[in-house]
């Protein structure tokens, strides 16, 4: 399987900023995040990260994040590694 890397910005609503979303991303979706920048405030948090994994794993993880209510902004194209 081909591994790809996708840079994204994830914006978390207040109800999710204390949840272990990144840990679940790794464990349940087999995607490895490389956190480049992050900020958590009282009502919102955001992370800019590079997600590594198979194309299918990354696509499924992005769908799951959106279903949770996390805003996903794509910051670059997928790059094969």
Secondary structure, 3 states (H helix, E strand, C coil): CCEEEEEEEEEEEHHHCCCCHHHHHHHHHCCEEEEEEEEECCCEEEEEEEEEEEHHHHHHHHHHHHHHCCEEEECCCCEEC
